[in-house]
């Protein structure tokens, strides 16, 4: 039997709908050997996940997904694996981002309430959504409130009708700062779902080359955005550049047709990816 993993999961501490403990329990049922909790711009759920993993016999890798700006590209995502998530400076940096994220959530709710008023519907409150969040208020939590009040049929409907048209831009880490932070904390930096940056292979290759010079250690070759040909290209590029490659479902619990472990159905990430991350960490120590 192949030992499989999922190295990209989100919990209620960012914009997922499952607690870290629930994610571990799901991984146990699916017979995954290891998972990585990689919440957006927060590490607050990692200790819970580690404790649940130790009790369930599921290896949990501490991780984070930074929302990054690089040149003209916004909302680039950088995964940091095996980093010291208790670092005081990291906690301070993330608190600032959490405060900004909560302010963004409040602003989104304000915009949604303006739209609801034009529809003759009662307003919602940030407090209702925050009560559903284990950490920072995220858009899925607001969507759950909209669904609970009957304003949206499901999560997708809530996003299409309210959250996307009422969105507020978020702040991004500078790429140099994010990479330097992962390195300082003894972690391994991996570029998440690279083809969301650009589908042009020459441009993407140039970006990866620049990031390698800045400390990038790997690329997430298998994800819910890449097709088979793109994944093969990313694996080949990683091998040529001496990078590691990883994969994960990017599971939040809200996306229709996406499951932990298998993504859209065919994903199968081997445990060797975890071993590669550990080797990369030891080499950078």
C-alpha positions in Angstrom: 0.0 0.0 0.0 1.3 3.5 -0.9 1.7 5.9 2.0 -0.1 9.1 0.9 -0.2 12.6 2.3 -1.9 15.9 1.9 0.4 18.9 2.4 -2.0 21.8 1.9 -5.0 22.0 4.3 -6.9 24.9 5.9 -8.8 25.1 9.1 -11.2 27.4 10.9 -8.2 29.4 12.1 -8.1 30.9 8.6 -10.7 30.3 5.9 -11.6 26.7 6.3 -14.7 25.2 7.9 -13.1 22.3 9.8 -11.2 22.6 13.1 -7.6 21.2 13.1 -8.8 18.3 15.2 -11.5 17.5 12.7 -9.0 17.7 9.8 -6.8 15.2 11.6 -9.8 12.9 12.2 -10.6 13.1 8.5 -7.0 12.3 7.6 -7.1 9.3 9.9 -10.3 7.9 8.3 -8.7 8.4 4.8 -5.6 6.5 6.0 -3.3 9.4 5.2 0.2 9.1 6.8 0.8 12.8 7.1 -0.9 16.2 6.6 0.3 19.8 6.7 -1.9 22.5 8.3 -1.1 25.6 6.2 -3.6 28.2 7.2 -3.4 31.7 5.6 -1.2 34.1 7.4 -1.6 32.3 10.8 -0.1 29.5 12.8 -2.6 29.5 15.6 -4.1 26.1 14.8 -0.9 24.2 14.6 -0.5 23.2 18.2 -4.1 21.8 18.2 -3.3 19.9 15.0 -0.1 18.5 16.4 -1.8 17.3 19.6 -4.6 15.7 17.6 -2.1 14.1 15.2 -0.1 12.6 18.0 -3.2 11.1 19.5 -4.5 9.7 16.2 -1.2 8.5 14.8 -1.2 11.0 11.9 2.0 13.0 11.3 1.3 16.7 11.2 3.7 19.1 9.6 3.6 22.7 10.9 3.1 25.1 8.0 1.7 28.4 6.9 0.5 29.9 3.6 1.7 33.5 3.2 -0.3 35.8 0.9 2.5 37.5 -1.0 3.2 40.2 -3.6 6.0 39.8 -6.0 6.7 42.6 -8.5 3.5 43.2 -10.5 2.0 39.9 -9.3 -0.5 40.1 -6.3 -1.9 37.3 -4.2 1.0 34.9 -4.9 0.9 32.2 -2.3 4.0 30.9 -0.5 4.0 27.8 1.7 6.4 27.6 4.6 6.9 24.1 6.0 8.5 22.8 9.2 9.1 26.3 10.5 9.3 27.4 14.2 5.7 28.5 14.7 6.3 29.6 18.3 8.8 32.3 17.2 7.9 35.6 19.0 8.7 37.8 16.0 6.6 35.7 13.7 3.7 36.0 16.2 4.0 39.8 16.2 4.1 40.0 12.4 1.1 37.7 12.1 -0.9 39.6 14.7 -0.6 42.7 12.5 -1.9 40.7 9.6 -4.7 39.2 11.7 -5.8 42.7 12.8 -5.8 43.8 9.2 -7.7 40.7 8.2 -10.4 41.3 10.8 -10.7 44.9 9.6 -11.1 43.6 6.1 -13.8 41.2 7.2 -15.7 44.0 8.9 -15.4 46.1 5.7 -16.8 43.2 3.6 -19.7 42.8 5.9 -20.4 46.5 5.6 -20.5 46.2 1.8 -22.7 43.2 2.0 -25.1 45.0 4.3 -25.4 47.8 1.7 -26.3 45.2 -0.9 -28.8 43.5 1.4 -30.4 46.8 2.1 -31.1 47.3 -1.6 -32.7 43.8 -1.6 -34.9 44.7 1.4 -33.1 42.1 3.6 -32.0 42.5 7.2 -28.3 43.1 7.9 -25.8 40.6 9.1 -23.1 41.2 11.7 -19.4 40.6 11.9 -19.9 39.1 15.3 -22.1 36.3 13.9 -19.4 35.4 11.4 -16.6 35.8 14.0 -18.4 33.3 16.2 -17.9 30.6 13.5 -14.1 31.4 13.2 -11.5 29.6 15.3 -9.1 32.4 14.5 -9.2 35.2 12.0 -12.6 36.1 10.4 -12.6 34.7 6.8 -15.0 35.0 3.9 -16.3 31.4 4.3 -17.5 32.4 7.8 -19.4 35.3 6.4 -20.8 33.0 3.7 -22.1 30.6 6.4 -24.0 33.4 8.1 -25.6 34.3 4.7 -26.6 30.7 4.2 -28.0 30.4 7.7 -30.2 33.4 7.1 -31.5 31.9 3.9 -29.8 34.6 1.7 -27.7 32.1 -0.2 -28.4 28.5 -1.2 -24.9 27.2 -0.6 -21.3 28.4 -0.3 -20.8 29.0 -4.0 -24.0 31.0 -4.2 -22.9 33.1 -1.3 -19.6 33.9 -3.0 -21.2 34.7 -6.4 -24.0 36.8 -5.1 -22.3 38.6 -2.2 -18.7 37.9 -1.3 -17.1 38.4 -4.7 -18.9 41.6 -5.6 -18.5 43.0 -2.1 -14.8 42.0 -1.7 -12.2 44.3 -0.2 -8.5 43.9 -1.2 -6.2 42.4 1.4 -2.6 43.3 2.3 0.2 41.1 1.1 3.7 40.2 2.4 6.5 41.3 0.2 8.1 38.2 -1.3 11.5 39.0 0.1 10.1 39.3 3.6 8.1 36.1 3.4 11.1 34.0 2.1 13.4 35.5 4.6 11.0 34.8 7.4 10.6 31.1 6.4 14.4 30.8 6.2 15.0 32.5 9.6 12.6 30.1 11.2 14.3 27.1 9.8 11.5 26.3 7.4 11.3 25.2 3.8 9.7 27.6 1.3 7.5 26.1 -1.5 5.6 28.1 -4.1 1.9 27.2 -3.9 -0.1 26.4 -7.1 2.4 28.2 -9.3 0.1 28.4 -12.4 -2.2 30.8 -10.6 0.6 33.3 -11.1 0.7 32.9 -14.9 0.0 30.1 -17.4 2.8 31.3 -19.6 5.5 28.7 -19.0 8.4 31.0 -20.0 7.3 33.7 -17.7 6.6 31.2 -14.9 10.1 29.7 -15.4 11.7 33.1 -15.1 9.7 33.8 -11.9 10.8 30.5 -10.3 14.4 31.2 -11.2 14.2 34.6 -9.5 12.7 33.0 -6.4 15.3 30.3 -6.3 18.0 32.9 -6.0 16.0 34.4 -3.1 15.7 31.1 -1.2 12.8 29.2 -2.7 13.2 25.4 -2.1 10.3 23.9 -4.0 7.1 24.1 -6.0 3.7 22.6 -5.4 3.4 20.6 -8.5 0.1 18.8 -7.7 -2.9 20.9 -6.8 -6.4 21.7 -7.9 -5.4 24.3 -10.4 -2.9 22.3 -12.5 -3.9 19.8 -15.1 -1.8 16.7 -15.7 0.4 18.3 -18.3 1.1 21.3 -16.0 1.9 19.1 -13.1 4.3 17.1 -15.2 5.9 20.4 -16.4 6.3 21.6 -12.8 7.9 18.3 -11.6 10.3 18.4 -14.6 11.2 22.0 -13.9 11.8 21.2 -10.2 14.0 18.3 -10.9 16.1 20.4 -13.4 16.5 23.2 -10.9 17.3 21.0 -8.0 14.0 21.9 -6.2 11.7 19.6 -4.4 8.1 19.2 -5.5 5.0 18.7 -3.3 1.3 18.5 -3.6 -1.9 19.1 -1.7 -5.6 19.4 -2.0 -5.8 23.0 -0.7 -8.9 21.7 1.2 -11.1 24.3 2.9 -14.3 22.3 3.1 -16.2 24.7 0.9 -15.2 23.8 -2.6 -17.6 21.5 -4.4 -15.9 18.4 -5.7 -12.6 18.8 -3.8 -11.7 16.2 -1.1 -8.9 15.9 1.3 -6.1 13.6 0.0 -7.4 13.3 -3.5 -8.3 16.8 -4.5 -10.6 16.6 -7.5 -10.3 12.9 -7.4 -7.0 11.7 -8.9 -4.4 13.3 -6.6 -2.0 10.9 -4.8 0.9 12.6 -3.1 3.5 10.1 -1.8 5.1 10.3 1.7 8.4 10.8 -0.1 7.4 14.5 -0.4 7.5 14.8 3.4 10.9 13.1 3.4 12.1 15.6 0.7 10.9 18.5 2.9 12.8 17.1 5.9 16.0 16.7 3.8 15.7 20.3 2.5 15.3 21.5 6.1 18.3 19.7 7.3 20.4 20.9 4.4 19.5 24.5 5.2 20.1 24.2 8.9 
